[in-house]
Amino acid sequence: MDDKDSVGGLVLGLMVGAAIGVVVGLLCAPRPGKETRQMLKERAEEARNGVSGVIRKAQDFAAEAKQKAQARLDELRGQDMA
């Protein structure tokens, strides 16, 4: 469960980091409304892509862990029959 908690923490960290980046960007570099909206759109897309990548990695990790657990279970079942 530690790995699952780590992935959740990473996703939360990415979301918080993206939000902080947007706020700091708005406060430090005032721009006209159109430019600000474009910047926000780009940052949101970057955050979405980052989160999507983390989710894919978590899914891959879970699938691999399931396969390993199933193989180990099958192995243990085979030992019980012997």
KAZIWO-V935395 format. One record per backbone hydrogen bond with DSSP energy under -1.0 kcal/mol. NH is the residue of the N-H (numbers start at 1). CO is the residue of the C=O. Records with the same first field share a line. If there is no record, write none. Layout:
NH: CO ; CO
This chain:
5: 1
6: 2
7: 3
8: 4
9: 5
10: 6
11: 7
12: 8
13: 9
14: 10
15: 11
16: 12
17: 13
18: 14
19: 15
20: 16
21: 17
22: 18
23: 19
24: 20
25: 21
26: 22
27: 23
28: 24
29: 25
36: 32
37: 33
38: 34
39: 35
40: 36
41: 37
42: 38
43: 39
44: 40
45: 41
46: 42
47: 43
48: 44
49: 45
50: 46
51: 47
52: 48
53: 49
54: 50
55: 51
56: 52
57: 53
58: 54
59: 55
60: 56
61: 57
62: 58
63: 59
64: 60
65: 61
66: 62
67: 63
68: 64
69: 65
70: 66
71: 67
72: 68
73: 69
74: 70
75: 71
76: 72
77: 73
78: 74
79: 75
80: 76
81: 77
